[in-house]
Amino acid sequence: MRARRALRAYAELVRAPAAATVPGDVLAGALASGRGPGPRTLGLAGSSVCLYWAGMALNDWADRELDAAERPERPLPSGRIRPGAALAAAAGLTAAGLGLAALAGGRRTVLRRTLPLAAAVWAYDLGAKQTPLGPAVMAAARALDVLHGTGPGPARPALGPATAIGAHTLALTRLSRHEVAGAPPHEVALTLVSSAVAAAAGLARADATARPGGLRAAAGGTARTAQTAALVVYAAGYGPALVRAVRHPAAPEVRRAVGAGIHALLPLQASLAARAGAPGLAVPLAAALPLVRSLARKVSST
């Protein structure tokens, strides 16, 4: 029972279910750059998950005094995890993320992709979060996560998907600052507009040019269908929560909208996978949404 309680406490610390939204970033970047979902891409996805969990643990360590007043149920203020243990977890997960990236992509990937991503995560939690630049730094971290999927290759092909994920994250992070006290209606409206911008980026023409000969048209049609379906799921899951928050921007509705926005990354990533000409990979990304929502009922994503 003690081990089970400790495991649950650490799952809450790192927001374990929310990490399911991370591999899709890496996959979108890999596909855009012509890389497939092979062992190296999976290794980079594992690296990104470790860095995400490190950021969550570091977030709670940095916010432990504020959480004591605003969220006393969290693992640190409730006494279930000691501050030193949370900081050690953040450091250990960061080291694991760097190690996995080195195995999957080599030194060049670590220097060009993983270290900037890790630096953005630590910079956000240890300083930028409390400044006006906080949402921009978080958006940059998520965009860098997409570029992480390109490995040692050029980043340019993945800039479109990175921009879409970054736009979604920027507004979502701004909104998350109002989870405790509620949000001004214009802030929620801005998030709604930004989500439309991100969806528009996901509607860009699917790239089926890698398919040979007569398969191109069929592949392109399938990819466009998959894109549209994924974006319908994105809008249906995220849009209503934002509309409710616009109408009633109190803290509970804002928290629900933020949770919906975190989960909406999955169908957005699915649309980007289809855009890159891989509709078959878009399906499991979108299909993971119900499972992630179910897990979030047990361990909060925010």
C-alpha positions in Angstrom: 0.0 0.0 0.0 2.9 2.4 0.8 4.4 1.7 -2.6 1.1 2.2 -4.3 0.5 5.6 -2.5 4.0 6.7 -3.5 3.4 5.7 -7.1 0.2 7.7 -7.2 1.8 10.7 -5.7 4.6 10.7 -8.3 2.0 10.2 -11.1 0.2 13.3 -9.8 3.5 15.2 -9.5 4.4 14.7 -13.2 0.8 14.8 -14.5 1.4 11.3 -15.9 -1.6 11.0 -18.3 -0.9 14.4 -19.9 2.4 13.0 -21.2 0.4 11.0 -23.8 0.1 14.3 -25.7 3.9 14.5 -26.1 4.9 11.7 -28.6 2.5 13.2 -31.2 4.7 16.4 -31.3 7.8 14.4 -32.1 5.9 12.2 -34.6 4.5 15.3 -36.4 8.1 16.8 -36.7 9.5 13.5 -37.8 6.9 13.0 -40.5 7.2 16.5 -41.8 10.9 16.0 -42.2 10.5 12.7 -44.0 11.4 10.5 -41.1 9.2 7.5 -40.2 7.9 6.2 -36.9 10.9 3.9 -36.5 13.0 3.1 -33.4 14.9 6.5 -33.5 11.7 8.5 -33.6 10.3 6.4 -30.8 13.5 7.0 -28.8 13.2 10.8 -29.3 9.5 10.6 -28.2 10.6 8.8 -25.0 13.2 11.5 -24.5 10.5 14.2 -24.8 8.2 12.4 -22.4 11.0 12.3 -19.8 11.6 16.1 -20.3 7.8 16.8 -20.0 7.6 14.9 -16.7 10.8 16.7 -15.5 9.1 20.0 -16.3 6.0 19.0 -14.3 8.0 18.0 -11.3 10.1 21.1 -11.5 7.0 23.2 -11.8 5.6 21.9 -8.5 9.0 22.3 -6.8 9.2 25.9 -7.9 5.5 26.6 -6.9 5.5 24.7 -3.6 4.8 27.8 -1.5 2.1 29.1 -3.8 0.5 25.7 -4.1 0.4 25.5 -0.3 -2.1 28.4 -0.4 -3.9 27.7 -3.7 -3.7 23.9 -4.3 -2.9 22.2 -0.9 -4.0 18.8 -2.3 -0.9 18.6 -4.6 1.8 16.2 -3.6 4.3 18.7 -2.2 2.1 20.9 0.0 0.2 17.8 1.2 3.5 16.3 2.4 3.3 13.2 0.2 6.5 14.1 -1.6 9.4 16.1 -0.1 10.6 19.1 -2.1 14.1 17.6 -2.4 12.7 14.4 -3.9 10.7 16.4 -6.4 13.8 18.3 -7.5 15.8 15.1 -7.7 13.0 13.6 -9.9 13.2 16.6 -12.2 17.0 16.3 -12.5 16.9 12.6 -13.0 14.2 12.7 -15.7 16.1 15.5 -17.5 19.2 13.3 -17.5 17.1 10.4 -18.8 15.7 12.5 -21.6 19.2 13.6 -22.7 20.4 10.0 -22.5 17.6 8.7 -24.6 18.1 11.4 -27.2 21.8 10.5 -27.4 21.0 6.9 -28.0 18.2 7.7 -30.6 19.8 10.6 -32.5 23.4 11.0 -31.5 25.4 13.9 -30.2 24.2 16.3 -32.9 20.6 15.7 -32.0 21.3 16.3 -28.3 23.2 19.6 -29.1 20.8 20.9 -31.7 17.4 19.7 -30.4 17.3 18.2 -27.0 19.4 20.6 -25.0 17.5 23.7 -26.3 14.2 21.9 -25.4 15.5 21.0 -21.9 16.7 24.6 -21.4 13.3 26.0 -22.4 11.6 23.7 -19.9 13.9 24.7 -17.0 13.8 28.4 -18.0 10.0 28.4 -17.9 9.7 26.7 -14.5 12.5 28.6 -12.8 11.9 32.1 -13.9 9.9 32.8 -17.1 6.6 31.4 -15.8 6.0 34.4 -13.5 6.8 37.0 -16.2 4.9 38.3 -19.2 7.1 36.1 -21.4 6.0 32.9 -19.7 3.4 31.8 -22.3 5.8 32.5 -25.1 8.5 30.4 -23.5 6.1 27.6 -23.0 4.9 27.8 -26.6 8.5 27.8 -27.7 9.2 24.7 -25.6 6.3 22.9 -27.3 7.4 24.0 -30.7 10.9 22.8 -30.0 9.3 19.4 -29.0 8.0 19.2 -32.6 11.4 20.1 -34.0 12.9 17.4 -31.7 11.3 14.9 -34.1 13.6 16.0 -36.9 16.6 14.6 -35.1 19.9 15.6 -36.7 18.2 16.7 -39.9 17.1 20.2 -41.0 14.3 21.8 -38.9 12.8 23.8 -41.8 10.3 21.1 -43.0 8.8 20.9 -39.5 8.3 24.7 -39.0 4.7 24.5 -40.1 3.6 21.8 -37.5 5.7 23.5 -34.9 3.9 26.8 -35.5 0.5 25.1 -35.2 1.4 23.4 -31.9 3.0 26.6 -30.6 0.0 28.8 -31.4 -2.3 26.3 -29.6 0.1 26.2 -26.6 0.6 30.0 -26.4 -3.1 30.8 -25.8 -3.6 27.7 -23.6 -0.8 28.7 -21.3 -2.2 32.3 -21.0 -5.5 30.8 -20.1 -4.0 28.4 -17.5 -2.8 31.5 -15.5 -6.5 32.0 -14.6 -7.3 28.5 -13.3 -7.5 29.7 -9.7 -9.2 33.1 -9.8 -11.1 32.9 -13.1 -10.3 34.6 -16.4 -11.4 37.8 -18.1 -13.8 37.0 -21.0 -11.4 38.5 -23.6 -8.7 36.0 -22.5 -10.9 33.0 -23.2 -12.0 34.6 -26.5 -8.3 35.0 -27.5 -7.8 31.3 -26.7 -10.8 30.4 -29.0 -9.3 32.5 -31.8 -5.9 30.9 -31.4 -7.3 27.4 -31.5 -8.9 28.4 -34.8 -5.5 29.5 -36.1 -4.0 26.2 -35.0 -6.7 24.3 -36.8 -6.2 26.3 -39.9 -2.6 25.3 -39.9 -3.7 21.7 -39.6 -5.9 22.1 -42.7 -3.0 22.8 -45.0 -2.8 20.6 -48.0 -1.8 17.0 -47.2 1.6 16.0 -48.6 1.2 12.8 -50.6 4.1 13.6 -52.9 6.1 10.8 -51.4 3.7 8.2 -52.8 4.6 6.7 -56.1 2.7 7.2 -59.3 -1.1 6.5 -59.3 -1.2 6.1 -55.5 -0.7 9.8 -55.0 -4.3 10.9 -55.6 -5.7 8.2 -53.5 -3.3 8.8 -50.7 -4.0 12.5 -50.9 -7.7 12.0 -50.7 -7.3 9.7 -47.7 -5.0 12.1 -46.0 -7.4 15.0 -46.5 -10.3 12.9 -45.1 -8.2 12.0 -42.1 -7.2 15.7 -41.6 -10.8 16.8 -41.6 -11.9 14.1 -39.2 -9.1 14.9 -36.8 -10.0 18.6 -36.8 -13.7 17.8 -36.2 -12.6 15.9 -33.1 -10.3 18.8 -32.1 -13.2 21.3 -32.5 -15.8 19.1 -30.8 -13.6 18.4 -27.8 -12.1 21.8 -27.2 -14.6 24.3 -28.7 -17.5 23.7 -26.4 -15.3 24.0 -23.3 -14.0 27.4 -24.5 -17.5 28.6 -25.3 -18.7 27.7 -21.8 -15.7 29.5 -20.3 -16.5 32.6 -22.4 -20.0 32.6 -21.0 -19.0 31.8 -17.4 -15.2 32.5 -17.0 -15.1 31.4 -13.4 -12.2 29.2 -12.2 -14.0 25.8 -12.6 -14.9 26.4 -16.2 -11.4 27.8 -16.9 -9.8 24.6 -15.4 -12.1 22.4 -17.5 -11.2 24.4 -20.6 -7.5 24.1 -19.9 -7.8 20.3 -19.4 -9.7 20.1 -22.7 -7.0 22.1 -24.4 -4.3 19.8 -23.2 -6.2 16.8 -24.5 -7.0 18.6 -27.8 -3.4 18.4 -28.7 -4.0 14.7 -29.7 -6.4 15.4 -32.6 -4.4 18.4 -33.6 -1.3 16.2 -33.9 -3.4 13.6 -35.8 -4.3 16.3 -38.3 -0.6 17.2 -38.7 0.3 13.5 -39.2 -2.3 13.3 -42.0 -1.0 16.6 -43.4 2.4 14.9 -43.8 0.8 12.1 -45.8 0.5 9.5 -42.9 -3.3 9.1 -42.3 -2.8 5.7 -40.8 -0.7 7.2 -38.0 -3.3 9.9 -37.4 -5.9 7.3 -36.4 -4.2 6.0 -33.2 -3.4 9.6 -32.1 -7.0 10.6 -32.3 -8.2 7.3 -30.9 -6.1 7.8 -27.8 -8.2 10.8 -26.7 -10.9 8.8 -24.8 -8.2 6.9 -22.9 -6.4 10.0 -21.9 -9.6 11.6 -20.8 -10.4 8.6 -18.7 -7.0 8.6 -17.1 -7.3 12.3 -16.4 -10.3 11.6 -14.2 -7.9 9.6 -11.9 -4.8 11.8 -12.2 -5.4 15.5 -13.2 -3.6 16.8 -16.3 -3.4 20.3 -14.8 
